[in-house]
Structures are given as C-alpha cells and as structure tokens.
Amino acid sequence: MGRKVIFLVICFTLLLCGCSNDDGPNFHFTALQIISADVPESFELNQTYQINVTYNLPDGCTAYEGFDISDEDTTTRNIVAIGSVRTDIEACTQIVTTEEAFFNFTVIYNQPYTFKFFQGENSDGEAEFLEIIVPVN
C-alpha cells in the first residue's frame, strides 16, 4: 500500500511540474490617453465625490485595469488610466475605442484641488495633462 501512495505522489508531482509554463508574462502595463474628466464645479470639505473619466483603448489587445493616482503635493493629484497590453496575441484589432470609468475622491483639505489627468506625450516626449482646478467651499 505504501508503494502505491508514493507512486501516486510522484505521478501527481510530475503532472504539476509538466504543466508549468515559465515563458514570462504575456502582458505589460501602459498608460492610457485620458480624453476628458467630469468633476464637480466645487467641493465640500469631508465629502466624497465620484470622478468620471473618459479614456481611449488604443487597440483590441489593451484592456483597462484601473487608475494610478499620486500626490504631487498637498492638493495636486496626478491621475493616469492604466491598461494591460496582451503580448501573446499576434493579430489585434487596431480600432481605438473610447470607454469610461470612475474613481471616488474624498476632500480632506480646505484648499483648491488641482487634478492633472494624463493625456499622453507630445512630439518631444514630454507628458501632457488635462488640468482641472476645483475650489473647496
């Protein structure tokens, strides 16, 4: 009986190891072009707001993953829409599609907020942003 168990364990281990595919990742992350953002005309302190963002997917191999929101200073936020690009698909549709997503934002300072939405890079390779300033009442 002990030999059967050992044989089954060895077979199971070989089966698992034989299915391993360590060719590396089949995707990479990329910044998506933000077209527009819908923010309130003003904020109230300690309130949470839904910020709607419209962005472009450049092709059929790219999917939206979420937002990267970073603090530049106390009330300045840099917002980048993040996409994942499949690298294991050879034939991607080259049609640009426009989609929307949102994030929730809580106002914790009584100073105006500056939102800098990433729109891509210019011909010199410098980042361009849609900048929106929202006062706090």
DRENPAMAR-811525 format. One record per atom (N, C-alpha, C): residue in one letter; x, y, z. Coordinates in steps of 0.2 Angstrom, whole numbers, padded with zeros to 4 digits, always signed. Atoms other than C-alpha are relative to their C-alpha. Layout:
DRENPAMAR-811525
aXYZ;...
end
This chain:
DRENPAMAR-811525
m+0004-0006+0000;m+0000+0000+0000;m+0004+0006+0000;g-0004-0006+0000;g+0014+0012+0004;g+0003+0002-0007;r-0003-0001+0006;r+0022+0010-0013;r-0005+0003-0005;k+0006-0003+0005;k+0005+0014-0022;k+0000+0008+0002;v+0001-0007-0002;v+0004+0031-0012;v+0006+0004-0002;i-0006-0003+0003;i+0022+0035-0016;i+0000+0001-0007;f+0001+0000+0007;f+0019+0031-0034;f-0005+0006-0002;l+0005-0005+0001;l+0003+0042-0034;l+0003+0007+0001;v-0003-0007-0002;v+0013+0057-0026;v+0005+0002-0005;i-0005-0001+0005;i+0027+0055-0039;i-0004+0002-0006;c+0004-0002+0006;c+0014+0055-0053;c-0003+0007+0000;f+0003-0007-0001;f+0005+0070-0046;f+0005+0005-0001;t-0005-0005+0000;t+0021+0080-0044;t+0002+0001-0007;l-0002-0001+0007;l+0027+0076-0062;l-0006+0003-0004;l+0005-0003+0003;l+0010+0081-0068;l+0000+0007+0001;l+0000-0008-0001;l+0010+0098-0060;l+0006+0003-0003;c-0006-0003+0003;c+0028+0101-0065;c+0000+0000-0008;g+0000+0000+0007;g+0025+0096-0083;g-0005+0005-0003;c+0004-0005+0002;c+0011+0109-0084;c+0002+0007+0001;s-0003-0006-0002;s+0022+0123-0078;s+0002+0004-0007;n-0002-0004+0005;n+0024+0137-0091;n+0003+0006+0002;d-0004-0006-0003;d+0038+0149-0086;d+0003+0004-0006;d-0002-0004+0006;d+0039+0159-0103;d+0000+0007+0002;g+0000-0007-0002;g+0037+0175-0093;g-0007+0003-0001;p+0007-0003+0001;p+0022+0187-0093;p-0002+0001-0007;n+0003-0001+0007;n+0011+0188-0108;n-0004+0007+0000;f+0003-0006+0000;f+0006+0206-0104;f+0005+0005+0003;h-0003-0005-0004;h+0013+0223-0099;h-0005+0006+0001;f+0004-0006-0001;f+0006+0239-0092;f+0002+0006-0004;t-0001-0006+0004;t+0004+0255-0101;t-0005+0005+0002;a+0004-0005-0002;a-0003+0272-0098;a-0005+0001-0006;l+0005-0001+0005;l-0020+0276-0107;l-0001+0007-0001;q+0001-0007+0001;q-0024+0293-0115;q-0007+0001+0003;i+0006-0003-0003;i-0037+0302-0105;i-0003+0005-0004;i+0003-0005+0005;i-0049+0312-0116;i-0004+0005+0004;s+0004-0005-0004;s-0060+0321-0103;s-0001-0003+0007;a+0002+0001-0007;a-0065+0321-0084;a-0006+0004+0002;d+0006-0003-0003;d-0081+0325-0076;d+0001+0001+0007;v-0001-0002-0007;v-0078+0334-0060;v-0005+0005+0002;p+0004-0005-0002;p-0089+0345-0049;p+0003+0007-0001;e-0002-0007+0000;e-0088+0364-0050;e+0003+0002+0006;s-0004-0001-0006;s-0083+0364-0032;s-0001-0006+0005;f+0001+0005-0005;f-0081+0353-0017;f-0002+0002+0007;e+0002-0001-0007;e-0087+0352+0001;e+0005-0004+0004;l-0005+0003-0004;l-0074+0348+0014;l-0003-0006+0003;n+0002+0006-0003;n-0075+0330+0021;n-0006-0004-0004;q+0005+0004+0004;q-0087+0324+0006;q+0004-0004-0005;t-0002+0005+0005;t-0084+0310-0006;t-0003+0001-0007;y+0002-0001+0007;y-0086+0313-0025;y+0002-0005-0005;q-0002+0005+0006;q-0087+0301-0040;q+0003+0004-0006;i-0003-0003+0005;i-0075+0307-0053;i+0000-0004-0006;n+0001+0004+0006;n-0080+0301-0071;n+0006+0002-0005;v-0006-0001+0004;v-0065+0299-0083;v-0002-0004-0007;t+0000+0003+0007;t-0066+0295-0102;t+0007-0001-0003;y-0007+0001+0003;y-0051+0287-0110;y+0000-0004-0006;n-0001+0004+0007;n-0045+0278-0126;n+0003-0006+0002;l-0004+0006+0001;l-0040+0260-0128;l+0002+0000-0007;p-0003-0001+0006;p-0028+0260-0142;p-0001-0006-0005;d+0001+0005+0004;d-0032+0243-0149;d-0003-0006+0004;g+0003+0005-0003;g-0040+0226-0146;g+0004-0004+0005;c-0004+0004-0004;c-0026+0219-0136;c+0001+0004+0007;t-0001-0004-0006;t-0027+0233-0122;t-0006+0000+0003;a+0006+0000-0004;a-0039+0232-0108;a+0001+0005+0006;y-0001-0005-0006;y-0042+0245-0094;y+0001-0004+0006;e-0002+0003-0006;e-0035+0240-0077;e-0002+0004+0006;g+0001-0004-0005;g-0038+0255-0066;g+0003+0006+0000;f-0004-0007+0000;f-0031+0272-0061;f+0006-0001+0005;d-0006-0001-0005;d-0014+0276-0053;d-0001+0008+0002;i+0000-0007-0002;i-0017+0292-0043;i+0005+0001+0005;s-0006-0002-0004;s-0002+0300-0035;s-0001+0007+0002;d+0000-0006-0003;d+0000+0315-0024;d+0006+0004-0003;e-0006-0004+0002;e+0011+0329-0032;e+0002+0004+0006;d-0001-0004-0006;d+0009+0340-0017;d-0007-0001+0004;t+0006+0001-0004;t-0005+0343-0004;t-0006-0001-0003;t+0006+0000+0003;t-0019+0346-0015;t+0000-0001-0008;t-0001+0002+0008;t-0012+0341-0033;t+0000-0007+0000;r+0000+0007+0001;r-0016+0324-0039;r+0001-0001-0008;n-0001+0002+0007;n-0009+0316-0055;n-0004-0007-0001;i+0004+0006+0001;i-0021+0303-0062;i+0002-0003-0007;v-0002+0004+0006;v-0016+0290-0075;v-0005-0006-0001;a+0004+0006+0002;a-0028+0277-0083;a+0005-0005-0002;i-0005+0005+0001;i-0018+0261-0083;i-0004-0006-0004;g+0003+0006+0004;g-0021+0247-0096;g+0005-0005+0000;s-0004+0006+0001;s-0014+0230-0099;s+0000-0002-0007;v-0001+0002+0007;v-0007+0225-0116;v+0002-0007+0000;r-0001+0007+0001;r-0008+0207-0121;r+0006-0001-0005;t-0005+0001+0005;t+0008+0202-0129;t+0000-0007-0003;d+0000+0007+0002;d+0004+0184-0133;d-0006-0001-0006;i+0005+0000+0006;i-0009+0189-0147;i+0003+0003-0006;e-0004-0003+0006;e-0002+0192-0164;e-0005+0005-0004;a+0004-0004+0005;a-0017+0199-0173;a-0005+0004+0005;c+0004-0005-0004;c-0025+0214-0163;c-0004+0004-0004;t+0004-0005+0004;t-0039+0225-0170;t+0003+0006+0002;q-0003-0007-0001;q-0032+0242-0172;q-0005+0006+0000;i+0005-0005-0001;i-0048+0251-0168;i+0001+0003+0007;v+0000-0003-0006;v-0047+0264-0155;v-0007+0000+0003;t+0007-0001-0003;t-0062+0263-0143;t+0001+0005+0006;t+0000-0005-0006;t-0067+0276-0130;t-0005-0003+0005;e+0004+0003-0006;e-0073+0270-0113;e+0000+0005+0006;e+0000-0004-0006;e-0077+0277-0096;e+0001-0004+0006;a-0001+0003-0007;a-0073+0273-0078;a+0000+0006+0005;f+0000-0005-0005;f-0073+0282-0062;f+0004-0002+0006;f-0003+0001-0007;f-0065+0284-0045;f-0003+0004+0005;n+0003-0005-0006;n-0071+0291-0028;n+0006+0004+0003;f-0005-0005-0003;f-0062+0306-0021;f-0003+0003+0006;t+0002-0003-0006;t-0063+0312-0003;t+0004+0006+0001;v-0003-0006-0001;v-0060+0330+0000;v+0002+0001+0008;i-0002-0001-0007;i-0049+0332+0016;i+0004+0006+0002;y-0003-0007-0001;y-0041+0349+0014;y-0005+0005-0003;n+0005-0006+0001;n-0050+0366+0013;n+0003+0005-0006;q-0003-0004+0006;q-0039+0372-0002;q-0002-0003-0006;p+0002+0002+0006;p-0042+0371-0020;p+0004-0006-0002;y-0003+0006+0002;y-0038+0354-0028;y+0002+0001-0008;t-0002+0000+0007;t-0028+0353-0044;t+0000-0008-0003;f-0001+0006+0003;f-0031+0337-0055;f+0003+0000-0006;k-0004+0000+0006;k-0019+0333-0068;k-0001-0007-0003;f+0002+0007+0003;f-0026+0319-0080;f+0005-0001-0006;f-0005+0002+0005;f-0013+0311-0091;f-0003-0001-0007;q+0002+0001+0007;q-0016+0313-0110;q+0004-0002-0005;g-0005+0003+0004;g-0001+0306-0117;g+0007+0004+0000;e-0006-0004+0001;e+0016+0313-0123;e+0000+0004-0007;n+0000-0004+0007;n+0019+0327-0136;n+0006-0003-0004;s-0005+0002+0005;s+0031+0326-0150;s+0007+0000+0003;d-0007-0001-0004;d+0046+0330-0138;d+0000-0006+0005;g+0000+0005-0005;g+0041+0315-0127;g-0001+0003+0007;e+0002-0002-0007;e+0035+0326-0113;e-0007-0001+0001;a+0007+0001-0002;a+0019+0322-0103;a-0004+0006-0001;e+0005-0006+0001;e+0004+0332-0107;e-0006-0002+0005;f+0005+0001-0005;f-0010+0334-0094;f-0006+0004-0002;l+0006-0004+0000;l-0028+0340-0094;l-0001+0002+0007;e+0000-0003-0006;e-0028+0351-0079;e-0006+0003+0002;i+0006-0003-0002;i-0043+0355-0069;i+0001+0002+0008;i+0000-0002-0007;i-0044+0365-0053;i-0007+0001+0003;v+0006+0000-0003;v-0058+0363-0041;v+0000+0003+0007;p-0001-0003-0006;p-0061+0375-0027;p-0004-0004+0006;v+0004+0003-0006;v-0067+0369-0009;v-0004+0006+0003;n+0004-0005-0004;n-0081+0379-0001;n+0000-0001+0007;
end
